[in-house]
């Protein structure tokens, strides 16, 4: 996801879409559209993008920036805020993603090469797996070492 897609996703996620997001940002719809689509030399400032992310209740901007930097974004879990069932569900999600990667591998290498589209799909799946693993570890720490879980997760990010 690129930054424009993140902006569009935040607008879509906000109840009322374009008109409501523009009003929440203190501007007209046209002014917001001009910034998002970079018309007339305008653009969305970082401060405005962060404000849009907070207003939309999403993490799409953080995800886009992490992707641009070659990484992935994962939200840290509050210690004590999750249970073992959520951990179990995250393991199931990981197994499904690994299965998807395996299926893609078999399908995409059947002709003994991986084309540009196939490579892109494999990279997306790999990013999803990486994010799921980080979330899984965060859940483990939050459940089994609540006093130090956040410190351990934050230490790995630094």
TARAZI-V427868 format. One record per residue. N is the residue number from 1. RES is the residue in three letters. SS is DSSP state (helix for helix, strand for strand, loop for the rest). Layout:
n = <N | N>
res = <RES | RES>
ss = <SS | SS>
This chain:
n = <1 | 2 | 3 | 4 | 5 | 6 | 7 | 8 | 9 | 10 | 11 | 12 | 13 | 14 | 15 | 16 | 17 | 18 | 19 | 20 | 21 | 22 | 23 | 24 | 25 | 26 | 27 | 28 | 29 | 30 | 31 | 32 | 33 | 34 | 35 | 36 | 37 | 38 | 39 | 40 | 41 | 42 | 43 | 44 | 45 | 46 | 47 | 48 | 49 | 50 | 51 | 52 | 53 | 54 | 55 | 56 | 57 | 58 | 59 | 60 | 61 | 62 | 63 | 64 | 65 | 66 | 67 | 68 | 69 | 70 | 71 | 72 | 73 | 74 | 75 | 76 | 77 | 78 | 79 | 80 | 81 | 82 | 83 | 84 | 85 | 86 | 87 | 88 | 89 | 90 | 91 | 92 | 93 | 94 | 95 | 96 | 97 | 98 | 99 | 100 | 101 | 102 | 103 | 104 | 105 | 106 | 107 | 108 | 109 | 110 | 111 | 112 | 113 | 114 | 115 | 116 | 117 | 118 | 119 | 120 | 121 | 122 | 123 | 124 | 125 | 126 | 127 | 128 | 129 | 130 | 131 | 132 | 133 | 134 | 135 | 136 | 137 | 138 | 139 | 140 | 141 | 142 | 143 | 144 | 145 | 146 | 147 | 148 | 149 | 150 | 151 | 152 | 153 | 154 | 155 | 156 | 157 | 158>
res = <UNK | UNK | UNK | UNK | UNK | UNK | UNK | UNK | UNK | UNK | UNK | UNK | UNK | UNK | UNK | UNK | UNK | UNK | UNK | UNK | UNK | UNK | UNK | UNK | UNK | UNK | UNK | UNK | UNK | UNK | UNK | UNK | UNK | UNK | UNK | UNK | UNK | UNK | UNK | UNK | UNK | UNK | UNK | UNK | UNK | UNK | UNK | UNK | UNK | UNK | UNK | UNK | UNK | UNK | UNK | UNK | UNK | UNK | UNK | UNK | UNK | UNK | UNK | UNK | UNK | UNK | UNK | UNK | UNK | UNK | UNK | UNK | UNK | UNK | UNK | UNK | UNK | UNK | UNK | UNK | UNK | UNK | UNK | UNK | UNK | UNK | UNK | UNK | UNK | UNK | UNK | UNK | UNK | UNK | UNK | UNK | UNK | UNK | UNK | UNK | UNK | UNK | UNK | UNK | UNK | UNK | UNK | UNK | UNK | UNK | UNK | UNK | UNK | UNK | UNK | UNK | UNK | UNK | UNK | UNK | UNK | UNK | UNK | UNK | UNK | UNK | UNK | UNK | UNK | UNK | UNK | UNK | UNK | UNK | UNK | UNK | UNK | UNK | UNK | UNK | UNK | UNK | UNK | UNK | UNK | UNK | UNK | UNK | UNK | UNK | UNK | UNK | UNK | UNK | UNK | UNK | UNK | UNK>
ss = <loop | loop | helix | helix | helix | helix | helix | helix | helix | helix | helix | helix | helix | loop | loop | loop | helix | helix | helix | helix | helix | helix | helix | helix | loop | loop | loop | loop | helix | helix | helix | helix | helix | helix | helix | helix | loop | loop | loop | loop | loop | loop | loop | loop | loop | helix | helix | helix | helix | helix | helix | helix | helix | helix | helix | helix | loop | loop | loop | helix | helix | helix | helix | helix | helix | helix | helix | helix | loop | loop | loop | loop | loop | loop | loop | loop | loop | loop | loop | loop | loop | loop | loop | helix | helix | helix | helix | helix | helix | helix | helix | helix | helix | helix | helix | helix | helix | helix | helix | helix | helix | helix | helix | helix | helix | helix | helix | helix | loop | loop | loop | loop | loop | loop | loop | helix | helix | helix | helix | helix | helix | helix | helix | helix | helix | helix | helix | helix | helix | helix | helix | helix | helix | helix | helix | helix | helix | helix | helix | helix | helix | helix | helix | helix | loop | loop | loop | loop | helix | helix | helix | helix | helix | helix | helix | helix | helix | loop>
